[in-house]
């Protein structure tokens, strides 16, 4: 049986680009959101500690499922193995995914 895939999810959050690894990703029943479950973090027994990785570990500690807005998603990749999660300050232009426009109000005749 093939191993369960791992996904790298890159998204924009409060002026930073966050890169997380997860085993499960779904289109949410909440319109406009992606569900991300089963977060994958590296073994914490490493000698070198990355502050941005620790920040993400603390942020998602105890979180079983996260809902990320579609317009914040930069990219989702299926990868062979997990990497180092990171949060870096967004530099340059980070464009949001276009939001749907609102329909004009109906005029009843």
C-alpha positions as CSV (number, residue, x, y, z in Angstrom):
1,X,0.0,0.0,0.0
2,X,1.3,3.4,-0.9
3,X,2.2,5.9,1.8
4,X,-0.3,8.6,2.5
5,X,0.7,11.8,0.5
6,X,2.1,14.9,2.2
7,X,1.1,18.3,1.0
8,X,3.0,21.6,1.3
9,X,0.6,24.4,1.8
10,X,1.9,27.9,1.2
11,X,-0.4,30.8,2.2
12,X,-0.4,34.5,3.1
13,X,-1.1,35.4,6.7
14,X,-0.9,38.9,8.3
15,X,2.1,40.1,6.2
16,X,3.9,36.8,6.3
17,X,4.1,33.8,4.0
18,X,3.5,30.6,5.9
19,X,4.6,27.2,4.6
20,X,3.1,24.2,6.4
21,X,3.0,20.4,5.8
22,X,-0.1,18.3,6.2
23,X,-1.4,14.9,5.3
24,X,-5.0,15.9,4.6
25,X,-6.5,18.8,2.6
26,X,-10.1,19.2,1.6
27,X,-12.4,21.7,0.1
28,X,-14.4,22.9,3.0
29,X,-18.2,23.0,3.4
30,X,-17.6,26.6,4.5
31,X,-17.7,28.4,1.2
32,X,-14.3,29.9,0.2
33,X,-12.1,27.9,2.6
34,X,-9.7,24.9,2.4
35,X,-9.6,22.5,5.3
36,X,-6.1,21.4,6.4
37,X,-5.7,18.5,8.8
38,X,-3.0,16.3,10.3
39,X,-0.1,18.8,10.4
40,X,3.4,17.3,10.0
41,X,6.2,18.8,11.9
42,X,9.8,17.6,12.0
43,X,11.2,15.8,15.0
44,X,11.9,18.3,17.8
45,X,15.1,16.5,18.9
46,X,17.2,18.4,16.4
47,X,20.0,20.6,17.9
48,X,19.3,23.6,15.6
49,X,16.0,25.3,16.3
50,X,14.5,27.6,13.7
51,X,12.4,30.4,15.4
52,X,9.9,30.5,12.6
53,X,9.3,26.8,12.8
54,X,8.8,27.0,16.5
55,X,6.3,29.9,16.0
56,X,4.2,27.7,13.7
57,X,4.4,24.7,16.1
58,X,3.1,26.9,18.9
59,X,0.4,28.4,16.7
60,X,-0.9,25.0,15.5
61,X,-0.4,23.1,18.8
62,X,-3.6,21.4,19.7
63,X,-5.2,22.4,16.3
64,X,-6.9,19.4,14.7
65,X,-8.2,21.2,11.6
66,X,-7.5,24.7,10.2
67,X,-9.7,26.6,7.7
68,X,-7.6,28.7,5.3
69,X,-9.4,31.2,3.0
70,X,-9.0,30.4,-0.7
71,X,-7.8,34.0,-1.4
72,X,-4.9,33.5,1.0
73,X,-3.6,30.3,-0.7
74,X,-0.4,30.9,-2.7
75,X,0.3,27.3,-3.6
76,X,-0.4,23.6,-2.7
77,X,2.0,20.9,-3.7
78,X,2.0,17.2,-3.1
79,X,5.5,16.3,-2.0
80,X,7.4,13.1,-1.3
81,X,8.4,14.0,2.3
82,X,7.9,16.9,4.8
83,X,10.2,19.8,4.9
84,X,10.8,22.5,7.4
85,X,7.7,24.6,8.1
86,X,8.5,28.3,8.0
87,X,7.0,31.8,8.4
88,X,8.8,34.5,6.5
89,X,8.0,38.2,6.0
90,X,6.3,38.7,2.6
91,X,8.6,40.8,0.4
92,X,7.6,42.3,-3.0
93,X,4.2,41.9,-4.3
94,X,1.9,39.2,-3.0
95,X,-1.3,39.3,-4.9
96,X,-4.5,38.0,-3.5
97,X,-6.6,35.6,-5.5
98,X,-9.4,37.6,-7.0
99,X,-12.6,37.7,-5.0
100,X,-15.9,37.2,-6.7
101,X,-17.8,40.4,-7.3
102,X,-21.2,41.0,-5.8
103,X,-24.2,41.0,-8.1
104,X,-26.2,44.2,-8.2
105,X,-29.4,44.2,-6.2
106,X,-32.5,42.9,-8.1
107,X,-35.0,45.4,-9.3
108,X,-38.5,44.1,-8.8
109,X,-40.9,45.2,-11.5
